[in-house]
Amino acid sequence: MTATDYHRGERTAQDRAGQLDHARRSGRAIRGEMPDKAREFLVAQPMLVVGAADGRGRIWASLLTGEPGFVRAPEPSAVTVAARPVPGDPLAEVLGAAAARPVRVGMIAIEPASRRRMRMNGRAAPGDAGLRVELDQVYANCPKYIQQREPYVAAPRPPAAPVRGTALTAAQQDRIRRADTFFVATADEEGNTDASHRGGNRGFVEVLSPTRLRWPDYAGNAMFNTLGNIEVNPAVGLLVPDWSTGGTLQLTGTARVDWDAEHAAAVPGAERLVEFTVTEVVEIVDATPHRWTAPVFSRFNPSLTESTAAGVDGGASRSTPG
């Protein structure tokens, strides 16, 4: 992959971060087809995160789960998923059996137990029991910031009716403050969608208000896919899984990147900050029977300040830098 293979927003973000050369090297890992080892990894996974735009153009990230083997790569250029979003999920219609046309999706398969992850971008259409995705990009990421967890399956219960809102409730705010992992979906100017992982110690996501969040952008692979998309398209979707109950919290809204070095310096490990404005919230209890054990935190997670730790324990949040 060369500099010209990245889109305008990615190149802008790479340049602002002084990472153009690193990005070129990282780009060599991106392929149009899935290697055999990646196909073996995929078939062993019980979960997949999918990002896409709904019928109104809003970006969401959804959780799909199943017994290992529910996601397969029957050929190097395609993935099949024997699952669809649960009823009430914001992407249930566009990724449903009656979807009228292919949808651009970003996907990430992640294995917390081994801290491995793989990203796949392409075009999804209804398949025999779920989705068939024609792949455009496939690449692995490093294990940084992934909390180690072991999966298990609880007694299945029907997903609850979704609870919707335009702002975070007090309980939802507390859940986000305590989160150590979330997933973020973004898209470029042409609608090409990407799904990515963000992790850190509990408290790394700040709740600034019922409609505003902020999180640090830590050192990564220098591709700047997420930040590059935000440069040209501020629409963003977040998925915060509840690993212990199978519930999901999905947010859609807009994001901006704060490139001010002084602001970043106030947050341990941050190279820059991302601010997110919530426009809609969807919470689904018992979205999946799949569960994961308590985390073993990544050794790469930056330590939090005392004020951030107090926010996790007592519900306070740190004031805006500067």
N, C-alpha and C positions, 0 to 999 in steps of 0.2 A: 504494500500500500504506500502510495506517495502522498505528498502534501495536497495534490490536486484531487485525490480521492475523498478527502474530508470535505464536508460542505462549508459554506462561508462562516456560519456561526462557530463551528468547531475550530476552524483556523483562527478566528478572532480570539476565542478563549485561549487556545494554545499560545498564541502570540502574547496576549496580555500576561499570561503566567510564565512566559519565558521558556516554554516547553516544546517548541516546534521540532527540534531535533529528536527529543525523546518520543514525541508523538509519531514521527516517521518510523522509528524503530518498533514501537508498539504496534503500529498499523500492519506490520508484516504478519501478525498473528491472525488477522481477519481473513476468512475464507468464504467462498461461495457455496462450498459443499462441506458436509460433516465427515471428519475422519472416522475410521472404524472405532478407535478408542473412545471417541466422543459419543458414538452411537451406543456403545456398551455402557457408558456412564448414564446416558439418558434413560435407558430402559430399566435402570435400577431405582429410579426416583419416584417417590410418592407424592411429590408436589411440583407445581409449575406456576409461576406468576406471569400473567399476561397483561400487557398494557395496550390500550386502543382508545379511539375516540368514539363516543356514543353518537346517537343520531342528531344531536345538537352541536356536535363538534367539541364537546368537553372531553378532556383526557381523564381516564380512570385506570387504575391497576386492580386486577382481580386475581383471586386465588383459586386454582384448580387442583384437586387432589384425587387420588385413586390408589389402588394396589400397584406396586411396582410392575411396570409393563404397560400401564395405561398411556404412557408417552413412548412413542417409538419413532425411529427413523427408518422406514422400510426401504428407502433409497437415500443416497447421500444428499440429495437436493430437496428433500421433503420430510416433514414431521407429521405424524398423526397423533391426535390427542383424544382419548376415549372419555371425554368429560366436557361439560359445558358449564358456564356460570350458573349458580343456584338461582331459583326464582327470586326476583327482587334485586338481584345484583345489577348495578348500572350498565353492565355490558351484556346482560342476558339477551337482549333483543338483537344487537348487532352481531353477536357470536352464536346466535341460536340456530336451530334447524331450518328456520324459514328466512334466514338472512338473504337479502336480494342480490348482494354482490360481494366480492372479496373485500376484506377489511385489512388494512395495514396494521400489523401487530409487532410489538416487541415482547420477547419472552426471556425469562431467566429461570433456569433449572439450578437449584442450589441444594447441596447436601451438607447440612450443618454438622453432621457427625464427622465428616472428613474435611470440612471447610473447603470444599470444591464448589465451583460454580461455572456455568456456561451460559452465554447469551446468544440468542438467535432472533433475527429480525426477518420478516417476510410478509406474505399475503395469505390470510386465512379465509377459508370457505367451509361451508358445512361438509362434514364427512359422514361416514356410516354411523358412528356413535358419538360424534363430537365435532372435531375440527381436522382439516388437513391444511397444513401450512407449507406453501412453496417458499423455500428459503432464499434470501438475498445475502445474508451475512451470518456467520457463525464464528464465535471466538470465546476462549476461556479467559477468566480473570484470576488474579492472585488471591490467596486466602485471607488477606488482611481484613480485619474488623468483623469477621464472621464468628459468632459465638457458637461454640460446639454444643450440639444437642443430639439426643437419640430419639428417633420417632417411635410411636406406638399408636394403636387404634383403640378408641373407646367404643362403648356400645353406641351404635348410631341413633341419632334422634333427628327428626325433620328440622331443617333450618327454620328459625323463627321469621316472622314477617319483618321486613326491614324497618328500622327506625330512621327517619329522615329529618334533616334540619339544615339550617343555613349558618349555624354556629355550633361550636363545641360545647357540650354540657360540662358541668363541673367534673363528673365522673370520667368523661372522655378526655378532658384535659389532664386529669391525674394519670390516666392510662398512658397518654403520650409522654408525660414526664418520666414515667417508669420504663418506657420502651427502650430496648437495647438494639432493636432492628426495625427497619421499615424498608419498603420498596417504593421506587419512584419511577413513574412513566412520563415520558416527554415525546415530542415530535418536532421534526424540522419544518421548514416552510412548505414542503410538498406533502406533508402528512406521514412521512416515514417515521415509524414509531420505535422507541427504545424502552426497555425496562431494565432497571438497575437496582442494586442493593446498597443500603447504607446501614452502617453499624457503629456502635460505640458503647461506652459504659452508660448505665442508666442515668438519665439526666442530660445526655448529649443533645437531645432535642429540647429546645426552650419553647415554652408557651408564653407568648408575649401578651396575648389577649384571647378571647374566645374565637377570634377569626384570624389570628396571626401566629405563625410559628417561625422559628429560626433554627438552623443547624449548621455546624461547621463542615466545611469541605476539607477532608483530610488528603494527604498525599496519596496518589493512586497511580493509574497506568499512563497518565498524561494524554489519553485520547480526548478527554473532555467531551464525551458524547452527550451527557446530561446537561452540562453547563453550556455547551455549544448549541444545543437545541433551545435552551432558554434564551440565548442571545437573539434568536430569530423568531421564537414562538414562545411566549410566556405561559401557555397553557400547560398545567402539570396535574398529575394524579398521584396520590399517595395511598399505600396500603399498609396498615399497621396490624399485623396478625397477633392474636392472643394465643401464644404457643400452648398454654395450659388448658384452655377451654374450647378451642376451635372456633372462636368468634373472630370476626373481621371488622375493622374500622376503615372505611374508604373515604377519602377526601378528594375533592376536585377544586381547582382554583388557578391562581396565577403565581408565578415566582419571579424574583429578581435576584441577581448576584451582586453582593456587596464586595467590591474589589479593594476597598480601603484597607491598607496594610495595618493601620493603627487599630482599626476595629477587630481585625483578625487576631492581632497580637494579644488582645484581651481574653481570648478563648483558647485554652490549651490545645495544641495540635492543629489548630485551624490555619489553613493557608488562605482561606477566604470564607465568606459566610453566604448562606442562601436564606432569603426571607420568602415566606410563602403566605399568601392570603387565601383564606378559605371562602369558597362560595357555596358549597354544598357538602353535606356529611351523610353517609349511609352506614349504619351499623347493623350487622346481622349476627345474632346469637346462634351458636351451633351451626355455623356455616359449613363445617366439616367435622367428621368424627376423628380425624387425625389430630394427634397431640404430639408434643415434644417435651422432653425432660428439661429440668432446670439447666441454665447455661453454665458452661465453662467459658469465661470471658477471654477474648482474644488478647494475646500479649501485646498486640499492636495498638490496642485502644489507648488513646491519651488519657491520663488521669484528669479528673475533673477538679475544679476549684471548690473551696469550702462552700461558697455561696450556691453553686450549682447542686452540690450534694444536699444542702439544706432545702433546696427547692424540691428535690425528689422526696425527701422525708416529710417536709412540712407543707408542700403545696406552693411555696413561693417561687418566683422566677427572677432571674437576674435582669437588671435594667439594661436597656440598649447601650452598647458601647458608644462613647462619644456623645 
